[in-house]
Amino acid sequence: MRISHEAIYQALYIQGRGGLRCELVACLRTGRALRVPRARTRGRGKKFVTDEVKIGQRPAEAEDRAVPRHWEGDLIIGLNRSAIGTLVERTTRFTMLLHLPPMPGHGDGPRVKNGPPLAGHGAEAVRDAVAATITTLPGQLRKSLTWGQGAEMAQRAQLRIDTGLQIYFADPHSPWQRGTNENTNGLLRQYFPKGTDLSRHSRNDLDAVAAALNGRPARHSDGELPQKPSTSIYSHCREPMLQCPPLNLSNTHPPRSPKPAGQQG
């Protein structure tokens, strides 16, 4: 007997409402109770995303994760339209964070429709932040970047010229196509909770969080614990991160280590 993953999800979610029962929601790390079936996401997309740059055109070597040079990226959004950019390498899960401070004039008055992107994560700001960050790596470690179809990547052509990265876009509303990045964003929410102002975090704060994330053990789907990048190909670019001060972010609640067996308290 064979059963599809969609049938399993339908058995878990309440049919007709697309929601989980209250007792199941309490067990979820994200607390997300609603779900949209994947079949509904087909046929949506942005006009600036052409067929040549869709995820189906990405090299096969990016899929098998054999060579560490293919990246996934995204933005995490906070209060007052603040944002932090994330870059995650698919093979090693090495993470780099983009500092996207608001531009002068942001928050000084009502938002102007079709006005300049003062929040700091417009297409030009994201292009410059990605280029400044990714070019700290050797050229052989930056082959491709897969992003969602957000307007912040509208400057993809210039970004390709500046960095040599081939830019590919995931299908709309298909986060599983950037699963490595989505999982990393979930971990980052432990340091940058939803509903908080992300613009208050400095460049040093972001480097410290990236260092903490890159230093934690990561078990892959094959059950093996991979060698961390700090002792391999990324050692030269992790040194500045290791010199950052200890994390001291408000509203930060990293997971606690379990107590040894038999310890009371």
N, C-alpha and C positions, 0 to 999 in steps of 0.2 A: 504494500500500500504506500502511495506517495501523496504528500500533502505540501502545498505551497506555503511560503512564509506569510503570504497575505491571509490565508485561512487561519493561521495561528494567531495573527494579530486580531482578526475579527472575533476569534473566540475569547480574547482577553478584553477587548473593548466592547462597550455596550452598543449593539447595532442600532442604527437610527440616530443616535446622539454622538457617536464617535468619542465617548468619554470613558474614563476608567471609574470603577467603583471607588468609593472613598477609602476603603481599607487598602486598596492596591496603590492609590496615589501616595499614601503615606510611606510606601516602600521605595519610591522613586527618588534617585539622587537629584534630578532636575526639578521634580515636582510638577512636570508637565502632564496634564490630565487629558489633553485633546490631541488628536492625530488626524492628519489628512492622508487618505490612501494615495499611494504613488501614482495610480492611474489618473488621478485628477490633475497632476502637475504637468502632464504632457501638453505640448503646444504653446506654452507660455515662454516669453523671453523678451530681451531688449533688442531694439533694431540695430544697435551698433555692434552686436555680436554676430559675425558672419559664420558661415559653415566651416570656413578654413580654420577657425580658432576654437571650435567647439571641442569638448573633451574627447569625443570620438577620434579626433585627429592626433591626440597625444601619443608620443612614441610608446611602443610596447614595453620598453625597458622601465618606463615609469610605473607600469602596473605591477611588475614582479618585484620591485624594490631591490633589485640586485645591485644597482649602482647608486651611491649617495650623491645625487645632484638634482633631484626633482623635488620641488617645493609646493606647498599649498598655503594659501593666504586668505585672510578675512579681517573684518573689523569686529570688535566688541564695543557695544554702544552703552553709554551711561547717562546719567542725569544731565539735563540741559544740552542734549545732543553732543556730549563729549564722547571721545572715542580713543581706543588704542588699537593699533594694527598688530596682527600676528602673522609670523612666517614660521612654518614647520617643515622640516625636511622629511620626506616620506620614509626613507630607509632607517635613519638613526633617530628620528623624532626630535632632533635638535631644534630648539626654539629660539627665535629672535623676535623682539618686540619693537614696534614702531612708535616713536613719540610724536603725537599729533596735537600740539597745543593749539588752543583757539587763537584766531587772528585778532588784531586790534579792532575794537568796535563790537565784538561779539557780546551780546547781552545788554548793550547800552540802550536799546530801544526795541520796538516791535519788529518781528521778522518780516523782511521784504520778500514778496513773492518773486522768484526768478532772480533774486539778488545774489551777490557774491557769497561763496560758501565760507562764512566767517567762523563756523564751528571748528574748522581745522582739518576736516577730512574730505575736502573736495578733491576733484580729480588731480589737480596740479600738486596739492599738498601730499596726497598719497603717492603719487609718482615720485616726487622728490624724496620722500621718506623711504620708500622701497629701494630706490637707487642708492641712496646714501648708506643704507644698512647692508644690502646684499653685496655691494661691491667691495666690502671689507673682506670678502672671501675670494680665494683664487678662482679664476675663470672656469676651471674644470669642475667646480662644485656648484655651479649655477647654470643648469641646462634649461629647466622649464619651471613655470609657475602656474598653478591652477587656482583660479579665483571664482567667486560667485559672479552673478550678472549684475552687480551693483554699479551705479553710475560713477562710483569713486575710481573705477578702473577704465574710464573712458579715454584716458591718455595712454593706453596700452602700446600704441605704435611708437610713441616717443620713449616709453620705458624700455621697449625692446632695443631701440637704438642706443640708449644710455647704458644698458646693462648686459646686452646679449641674451637676455632671457626670452625664451619662447613663451608667450602668454596663451593659456587655454582657459576656457570658461566652462564651468559645470552647467548642467541643465538647470533651469529655474526651479526653485523649491525642491532641490534634490541634495540635501546636505550629506547624504551617505556617499556621494561621489567625492567628497572631501572629508572622509571619515577621520583621517589622522588629525586634521586641523580642527574639526568639530570636537573631537575628544579633548584636544589640548585646550580649546576655549572653555570647555566645561571645567577643567582643572584650574584654569586661570580665574574663573569666577569665585574660587575660594579666596583669592587675594583681592579681586576687584568685583565685589558683589553687585548684582543688578540694583538699580535705583540709587547708586552713588555717583558722585562727580568724579569722573576719571581724569579730568584736566588738572586736578591738584597733585597728581603723581609726577615726579620729576624724572628726568632721564636716568638718574642714579637709581631711583625706585624701580624702574622697569628693568634695568640691568640686574638688580639684585633678585627680582622675582624670576627672571629668566635663568639666572644661575641656580636658584633653588629648584626650579623645575627640571633643568637639565641634569641636576645632580641626584635626582631621585631614581630608585630602581624602576624599570619599566619592563613588564612581562609582555612579550608579544604573543600573537595567537598560537604560535607553535609551542608555547610553554617555556621557551628559553629566555634567559636574562641576557640581553645583548651587552656588549662592551660599550660603555658610555663614551660620548664624543670627546670628553675632557682628556682622554688618554690616547686619542687617535687623530683623525684628520682635522678636527676643529680646535686643537689645543692652542694654536696661536691666537685665535680670536676669542677664546674664553678667558684668557689671562686678565683682561681688564674687568670682567665680570666678577672674578674671584676676589678682586680687591675691593669690591663694594662694601659699604657698611652693612651690619646686620639688618634684616628686615624690621621695619618699625612702622608698618602701615596701619592706620586706624581701620576698624571694621574688617580686620584680617583674622581669619580663624582657620589656619591650616589644620589638617587632620591630626589628631593626637596619636602618639605611638601607643600600642597596647601595653598594659602593665604585665610584668612577668607573672607566670602562674604562681598562685599562692600569696601574692602581695596584697595586702589589705589597704584600704583607704579610699 
